[in-house]
């Protein structure tokens, strides 16, 4: 069984190898917290990388959460995107534990104030994007300004084809696959699953922090929106109330098809609710990824 990790936007400061190492480190940390005796290095994992394509297309991607707040609409204008040289990040960074893994502790006053401010920001942004979802044209303009990578994938056929080909190159017609996608990666994966040849055996589709609930994005993906044709198993969607970009389950039309998407609400980090670090180490996500891989006797042992 091959696991395909499909990343979201803003990863152009990594290389293909360093991003894969970062994701597998997060995944491994979640496995360790669950006390599972699984060596991640022995799993068949691939991460098709497309972060370098933004630089190739002479664009930069700068998402400023504060600028994305409603007040910015008053002075909204589209900027020309300047090419930048990526500063390559290493995967050797500290990975914090999810709050559900840590023992209850007394937080300092300054920490409580900081977390409260982050929580208030999450609420404001969630309300904003809820309203924004009723104005697809404005939503598209904001995505063009702040989420250029997403805008490029949805509107530039050449960019879309290049990204899709990176993912296709990671698939093997002689293997079964679990696709684990995050953020923009969920849109890419959904689109691709509607197009790929049935010779590729996709047994499970997992979406983490997916923006597919946005109407503008729905209007850009392959129609009609249905259970992906090449998906032979179930679609699992994990979302977080703290994650303002993806705080909505995929339940309402057009996602009320059969077989139903299995939506699961989880908690991530209050101060970085959308980042992969909060999703990929979550025990429910870990179990969902590993369940098809482990032998029945092992699954029973861990109550999968």
N, C-alpha and C positions, 0 to 999 in steps of 0.2 A: 504494500500500500504506500503510495507516494503522497506526501503532504505538500501542497502548494501554498506558500504564504504570499499574499498579494497586498503590497503596501499602498498607502494613500499619498497625498500630496506633501510638498515641503520636505522631500528627502534628498534633494539634489546636493546636499553637503556630505552625503555618504557615498561610498563606493558600493558596488554590488556585494562584495565580500563583507565589508564592515556592517552593512545594514542587515545582512543575513545573520551575522554573528550577534548583533544587537537583539534581533527578534528571538533567536534561539536561546540567548541568555535570559530573556524575560520568561520565555516558555519554560525553560529549565528551572527557574526560580519558583514558578508556580507549582511545578511537579515536585520539587523538594519540599515545599510547604505542605503538600498533601501527603508527604512521606511515601511517595510511589517509587518503587525500585525500578526506574526506567532510565536508561542512558540515552539522552537526547541525541548524542553523536551517532548512535546506531540506527536512528530513524532516518528514513529516506525523505529528506526535506529539500525543497528548492524554493528560491525566492527570485522570481523574474524581476529584474530591476529596470525601471524606466525613468528614474529621477534625473539622469543625465540628459534626457531629451529636451527638458526645459532650456538648459544652457545651449544645446545644439540649435534650438529654434530661436536663439537670441532673446530670451525672455527671462525675467526674474519673477519670483513668487514671494510676495511679502504680505503675510496675513497678520494684521494688527487688531487684536481683539477690542482694544479701546476705541479704535477708529471705526469698528464695526457696530458700535452702539448707535441707537437711534439718532443721537445728536449730530452724527456725521452726515446725515441725509441733508441737513440744511445747507451744507457747503459741498454737496456731492459733485464731483466732476471726475471724468476719466483721465487718468494719466497715461503717458506713454511709458511702456515698460522697458527698462534699461537692462542690457545684458550685464551680468556680474560673474566674476570668477568665483566658483564655489570654494569655500573653506572646508576641506575634507575633515569630517569628524571621525573619531575612532569609536569603536564599540566598547572600549574599556572605560565605562562610566558606572557610577554607583546606581543600582536599581533599587529604589525604595520599595518597601513592602506595602501592600494594600492595607488600609486601615482594618479590614476584617481579620487580617493575620496578626496584627499587633495587639498586645495586651493593653487593657485600659490603663491610661496614665494621666497624670495631672499635667495639663498643658499650661505654658506660661501665658500671661495676660496678652502679650504682644502676638503670640501664636494664635490665640483665640480670636483676637481682633482681625488678624490677617485672614483666617479661615472664614470668618463671618463676612468679610468684604468680598471674598471670592464667591461665597455662596450667594450673596446679594447680586453679584454680577451675573452669575449663572441664571438666576431667576429673571433678571431684566432681559438678558439675551434670549432666553427661551420664549418669553412673552413677545419679544420683538420678531423673532423668526416665525412665530405662530401667525402674527398679523401679516408679516411679509409673504407668507405662503399664499395669501389671497391676491397678491399682486405679482404675477409671474414676470412681467416685463421689468419691473423695478428689481426683482430678485435676480434676474439675469444680468442687469447692469451692475449690481453689487458683486455678483460672482465674477464678472469680467474685471472689476477693479481689484478685488481682494483675493480671489481664488482663481488666478489665471490658469493654473494647471487643469482645474476642473473645467473651466471655460474652453480651453483648448481641446480637451478630449471630446467635449460635447459638440463643438462647432467646427473643428478642423479635421477633415477626413484623413489627411496625410498623417497628422499627429496620432489620431485614433488607430490607424492601421499599423503604425510603428509600435505603439504600445501593445496592441493586440498580438502582434507577431512575437514580441518578447515573451508573452504568456504562452502562446502556442508552442514555442520552442521548448518550453519546460514540460510539456505533456508527452506522455509515452503511450502509444496504443496497446502496449503489452502490459500496462500497469493499471490498477485501480487507483482513483484519486480522491483525496479530500481537499477541497479548496477552502482556505481560511483567508478571508479578505477584510480589509479595514478601510473605512472612510471612502475616498474616491475609488479605492480598489474594489469595493462592493459593486459600484456602478460598472466598472470595467468587466468584472467577473460576470455580472448578470448579462450584459450585452453579449459577451463572448459565448456564454452558455446557450444563448438563443441561436448561435450561428454555427458552432463547431460540429464536426462530423460525429456521428453516433459511434464511430470506432473508438473514441475516447470514453472511457468508463468513469464517469463522475458519480461517486457513491454518496457523497455528502457535501453540501454547500453551507458554509458558515459565514455569516455577515456580522461584523463588529462595528458599531457606530456608523450605521449606514445612513446616508442622506437621501435614500430613495423615496422617503416620505414627502420630499419637496415636489410640488406640482411641476415646477419648471424642469427639474431633472427627469421626471416621469415623461414629460413631453418630448424629451430628446432621445430616450432609449428606444430599442426596437419594440414595435407594436405588433399585436396587443400584448399587454403585460400579463404574463401567464407563468405557471410553473415551468422553469426552463426545460426546453425539449430534451437536452442532452443529460439532464439530471435524473439518475435512476433511483436516487434515495430522497432523503428529506432535506428541507431548507430550514436552518436554524438561524434566527436573528437575535442578537444580543444588543440591548440598548440600555442607556443609563439616564435617569432623571436629571443627573447633574450635567449631562452632556447636551448643551443647548443646541448643537448642530444636528443631533440625532436622537432627541429625547422622545421620539414617537414610535410606537410599535407599528409594524407593517401589517395592519389588520383591516383598515377601511379600504373601500374600492380605490384603486384597481387591484388590491392585494387580497381580496376576499375570494380567491380561487381555491380549487381543490387539486391536489392535497394541500392543506393549509400550511402556511409558514408557521413554524414553531417559535413564537416570540418569547423571549426571556428577559425580564428586567434585572439588571445587576447594578452594583455600586462600584464606581471607579474612584478617582481622586478629585476632591473638591477644587483643588488649585490647578489641575490639569485634566479635566474630565474627558476630553476627546482623544487624548494620546493613547497609542497602542500599549503603553506600559501599564495602563489600568485595566485593559481588556484581556490581554494575552496571558496574564498570570492569574486571572480569576479562576477559582476552582470549577465553576460550572462550565466555563469555556474549555479548560483543560480536559475535563471529563468528556465533553462533547467531541473534542478532537481525537482523544485516545480510544474512545469506546469501540469504534469499528476495527481498531488495530489489535487490541488485546484479545487474548484467548478467552473463551467463555468463563473458564474457571477463575481467571484473574479479574475479569469484569465483576463477577459475583463477589469476589473478595473485597472489592472497593465499592460495592453497591452501585455500580453504573447502571 
